[in-house]
Amino acid sequence: MTPQPVALASAGCLSAIGFGMRETSDNLRAGISGVGPVKLFDPAGCRCSTAAEVDSSRLTEAARSIHRPAARWSRAAQMVLVSMAEALDGSPGFVPEMVIVGTTSGAMDWGEDFFAAVSRGQGLDQANRRVGFYPPQMPVIQALHALGCQAPVRIVSNACASGTNALGMAWQLVRSGRAKKVLAGGYDALSRLVFAGFDCLQASTPELCRPFDANRSGLVLGEGAAMFCVTTGGPVRLTGYGAATDTHHLTQPHPSGSGPLAAMRAALDAAGSPAIDYVNAHGTATPQNDACEALAIMEACPNAPVSSTKAATGHTLGAAGAIEAAFCLSALMDGFLPPTLNFRSPDPSHSLDIVANSSRPAAPRAVISNSFGFGGANASIVLEKP
Amino acid sequence: MSIGISGTGLVSTLGRGWPPNDDTRVPLVEASGTDRLPGLRVPAGTTQDIDSFPRLRRSGDISRFAVAAACDAVAQMDPSLLPGLPLIFATTDGGVGHSARFFAPVETDGCGKGSPLLFPETVYNAPASHVAARLGLQAGATTLVGDSSIGLAAVCAACDLITSGTSQAALVVAANEFDPMACQAYSRAGICAGSQSSPLPPLTEGAAALLLTSHPGPTASIEQWTEGSPIRSATGVSASLSSLAASLRSPQAPHIPVVAHVPGPWAASSPFPTSQLLPGEGLAFTDLAQLVVVLGGDTPIPDLLVLSLGFHGQTAGLRLTQRCATP
């Protein structure tokens, strides 16, 4: 088998810091944060009361402008539609042979509504109609149908690594020649269940999210979506993908960083070991995750500048790998390194070159993006400018 | 390129493995105990040999089913190869029982009332993580979520992985667990029985596993595999399944038998009769279970198409060649 080149031909992205690649890139470079008080539901009783929410009215309007009935869709489906439409608009004539999308929770809020309706015995008619649209595949299928696309759909749910795994599976298909055009990415919308889950684990913080800071105290959740037209040619090449499983614990990485390091090394090996100019870290800002990721980065890419964009976008879970791949695309195309917001005190346990608080002008040619998740899911991709 | 099937595992309402041991045969229908919804449950004690594994202390049934089926599928494999074995795990609902238990107090008492012991098991890839931990798998473990065709789609993904040269083998596990809340949702959608008198199959649970290899398997090989675009309505069922079958048939065997899984809402429109080789609607678990049952049958059929149409219109299929016993 002769490996085929793999590239990102176009992208679509939305998150709390922007709708569309242009606005996203500009706000990322400017160091805009999308984090604010939770408005979608009442977080009373939780330690954390902030999140990086996508503006609901703007989202609905954007979805409606693409497909009028989408105004009544779940927020998750609206996010998929808007990001998918932008990616496809950027590659006229792109007809996907496969669609691979990562997510952790689908349209979970509609599943929650069904649970509440059945529990209370009220509102069952609407809940019955909606629950069929809750499973993770449905937002993608809805969006594809609205956009007139027909292709098999694979939903990857590897916790917070899902988006990167989805891009990695697309890489494998195109590289092997099994497919020539794959639409891939990730999405996740905020929901009470997930918010309560991270809060009760004390993984989310009541303070500011400070990735890699000595005084980091946890993550802030976010939401969004990013999609890519993956094919054999395009302005940015996807040259490597690596995945590894860390079986240390269901929710905690092995302190050595062995899982992240294995994924990074596999991705770098697949890419032919290019000199890495920038690391987009998973960087959740939880004490353990950042510590073990720092060890892995110091081993795999000791001199590369590093940032975590999660202080700006929140942790978008299954969308994170895809959204951060879009940020890497911006870095490569627009010539800057995205900042790690809220960085105050260097952590003496590592010597990473953190891109702190404001973006850094640069001309990166090769970048690596990390995503690590519950269940010991570790994934990395390498992107390069030809 | 043919993909060999080198090991199988099955946890079902009929116990462990296939063919079932008559001694472990259980009544086919037992009420779930909640709202008197019919459900076919895996008998207690079926996974006793792995229940003491520490990671499974707090896990849901789905993880126990998945680990047990996975262990059986790799039982004949050289253990030194396990760390490099990738896993593709398929599910429809994941740990839905834990999700319901976690969310109940959040719904009634507020967002701050979630249990940190339950939440990690609600994540879709928790069962895959437990399988990896039990077997010592360190390569990528990928969880795929989809409608009831996802088991076959996972086989397709594993075949793609092997043919891409990424790995010489892959373990595929599909699992689902019974949950009363999920049963209510599926029964309202006409996918499974909502009462004892319903003509639809009751919701069931279990796990099935296949060890796939790049060399021919001792009993069977997968010659072709494909996934189809999701259909939108019943009018597309016949064309979609016929097209899927046509793309998989070989000129040498144009009329080979079909084993098809087509759930309630679509069944009347299917050009192929729904094959119910195991009792009940097991969602993600049904397709792979059907495959294991076929492979463990007394009279192997040389060539076979296995097709699946899920309740959300997702489709997948594969063509299987079995080695017949020498007469």
HADDOCK unambig.tbl for C-alpha pairs under 7 A between the chains (distance, minus, plus):
assign (segid A and resid 43 and name CA) (segid B and resid 111 and name CA) 5.61 0.50 0.50
assign (segid A and resid 44 and name CA) (segid B and resid 110 and name CA) 6.83 0.50 0.50
assign (segid A and resid 44 and name CA) (segid B and resid 111 and name CA) 6.31 0.50 0.50
assign (segid A and resid 44 and name CA) (segid B and resid 112 and name CA) 6.77 0.50 0.50
assign (segid A and resid 45 and name CA) (segid B and resid 110 and name CA) 6.62 0.50 0.50
assign (segid A and resid 45 and name CA) (segid B and resid 111 and name CA) 6.04 0.50 0.50
assign (segid A and resid 45 and name CA) (segid B and resid 112 and name CA) 4.30 0.50 0.50
assign (segid A and resid 46 and name CA) (segid B and resid 111 and name CA) 6.11 0.50 0.50
assign (segid A and resid 46 and name CA) (segid B and resid 112 and name CA) 4.30 0.50 0.50
assign (segid A and resid 116 and name CA) (segid B and resid 107 and name CA) 6.74 0.50 0.50
assign (segid A and resid 136 and name CA) (segid B and resid 145 and name CA) 6.99 0.50 0.50
assign (segid A and resid 137 and name CA) (segid B and resid 146 and name CA) 5.84 0.50 0.50
assign (segid A and resid 150 and name CA) (segid B and resid 229 and name CA) 5.44 0.50 0.50
assign (segid A and resid 151 and name CA) (segid B and resid 228 and name CA) 6.76 0.50 0.50
assign (segid A and resid 151 and name CA) (segid B and resid 229 and name CA) 4.41 0.50 0.50
assign (segid A and resid 152 and name CA) (segid B and resid 227 and name CA) 5.76 0.50 0.50
assign (segid A and resid 152 and name CA) (segid B and resid 228 and name CA) 5.04 0.50 0.50
assign (segid A and resid 152 and name CA) (segid B and resid 229 and name CA) 4.19 0.50 0.50
assign (segid A and resid 152 and name CA) (segid B and resid 230 and name CA) 6.41 0.50 0.50
assign (segid A and resid 154 and name CA) (segid B and resid 144 and name CA) 6.83 0.50 0.50
assign (segid A and resid 155 and name CA) (segid B and resid 144 and name CA) 5.45 0.50 0.50
assign (segid A and resid 155 and name CA) (segid B and resid 145 and name CA) 5.42 0.50 0.50
assign (segid A and resid 155 and name CA) (segid B and resid 146 and name CA) 6.64 0.50 0.50
assign (segid A and resid 156 and name CA) (segid B and resid 142 and name CA) 6.92 0.50 0.50
assign (segid A and resid 156 and name CA) (segid B and resid 143 and name CA) 5.74 0.50 0.50
assign (segid A and resid 156 and name CA) (segid B and resid 144 and name CA) 4.71 0.50 0.50
assign (segid A and resid 156 and name CA) (segid B and resid 145 and name CA) 6.40 0.50 0.50
assign (segid A and resid 157 and name CA) (segid B and resid 124 and name CA) 6.17 0.50 0.50
assign (segid A and resid 157 and name CA) (segid B and resid 125 and name CA) 6.40 0.50 0.50
assign (segid A and resid 157 and name CA) (segid B and resid 143 and name CA) 5.28 0.50 0.50
assign (segid A and resid 157 and name CA) (segid B and resid 144 and name CA) 5.89 0.50 0.50
assign (segid A and resid 157 and name CA) (segid B and resid 145 and name CA) 6.55 0.50 0.50
assign (segid A and resid 158 and name CA) (segid B and resid 125 and name CA) 5.49 0.50 0.50
assign (segid A and resid 158 and name CA) (segid B and resid 142 and name CA) 6.18 0.50 0.50
assign (segid A and resid 158 and name CA) (segid B and resid 143 and name CA) 5.70 0.50 0.50
assign (segid A and resid 159 and name CA) (segid B and resid 123 and name CA) 6.80 0.50 0.50
assign (segid A and resid 159 and name CA) (segid B and resid 125 and name CA) 6.58 0.50 0.50
assign (segid A and resid 172 and name CA) (segid B and resid 164 and name CA) 6.52 0.50 0.50
assign (segid A and resid 176 and name CA) (segid B and resid 164 and name CA) 4.97 0.50 0.50
assign (segid A and resid 192 and name CA) (segid B and resid 111 and name CA) 6.72 0.50 0.50
assign (segid A and resid 193 and name CA) (segid B and resid 103 and name CA) 6.20 0.50 0.50
assign (segid A and resid 196 and name CA) (segid B and resid 111 and name CA) 5.37 0.50 0.50
assign (segid A and resid 196 and name CA) (segid B and resid 112 and name CA) 6.07 0.50 0.50
assign (segid A and resid 196 and name CA) (segid B and resid 114 and name CA) 5.81 0.50 0.50
assign (segid A and resid 197 and name CA) (segid B and resid 114 and name CA) 6.21 0.50 0.50
assign (segid A and resid 197 and name CA) (segid B and resid 116 and name CA) 6.86 0.50 0.50
assign (segid A and resid 197 and name CA) (segid B and resid 119 and name CA) 5.49 0.50 0.50
assign (segid A and resid 200 and name CA) (segid B and resid 112 and name CA) 6.92 0.50 0.50
assign (segid A and resid 200 and name CA) (segid B and resid 114 and name CA) 5.83 0.50 0.50
assign (segid A and resid 200 and name CA) (segid B and resid 115 and name CA) 6.31 0.50 0.50
assign (segid A and resid 200 and name CA) (segid B and resid 116 and name CA) 5.33 0.50 0.50
assign (segid A and resid 201 and name CA) (segid B and resid 116 and name CA) 5.08 0.50 0.50
assign (segid A and resid 243 and name CA) (segid B and resid 139 and name CA) 6.64 0.50 0.50
assign (segid A and resid 243 and name CA) (segid B and resid 140 and name CA) 4.80 0.50 0.50
assign (segid A and resid 244 and name CA) (segid B and resid 138 and name CA) 5.76 0.50 0.50
assign (segid A and resid 244 and name CA) (segid B and resid 139 and name CA) 4.75 0.50 0.50
assign (segid A and resid 244 and name CA) (segid B and resid 140 and name CA) 4.48 0.50 0.50
assign (segid A and resid 245 and name CA) (segid B and resid 138 and name CA) 4.66 0.50 0.50
assign (segid A and resid 245 and name CA) (segid B and resid 139 and name CA) 5.67 0.50 0.50
assign (segid A and resid 245 and name CA) (segid B and resid 140 and name CA) 5.50 0.50 0.50
assign (segid A and resid 245 and name CA) (segid B and resid 141 and name CA) 6.32 0.50 0.50
assign (segid A and resid 246 and name CA) (segid B and resid 138 and name CA) 6.43 0.50 0.50
assign (segid A and resid 247 and name CA) (segid B and resid 129 and name CA) 6.84 0.50 0.50
assign (segid A and resid 247 and name CA) (segid B and resid 132 and name CA) 6.60 0.50 0.50
assign (segid A and resid 247 and name CA) (segid B and resid 133 and name CA) 4.89 0.50 0.50
assign (segid A and resid 250 and name CA) (segid B and resid 120 and name CA) 6.98 0.50 0.50
assign (segid A and resid 250 and name CA) (segid B and resid 129 and name CA) 6.83 0.50 0.50
assign (segid A and resid 251 and name CA) (segid B and resid 120 and name CA) 6.78 0.50 0.50
assign (segid A and resid 375 and name CA) (segid B and resid 125 and name CA) 6.29 0.50 0.50
assign (segid A and resid 375 and name CA) (segid B and resid 126 and name CA) 5.60 0.50 0.50
assign (segid A and resid 375 and name CA) (segid B and resid 129 and name CA) 4.77 0.50 0.50
assign (segid A and resid 376 and name CA) (segid B and resid 129 and name CA) 6.70 0.50 0.50
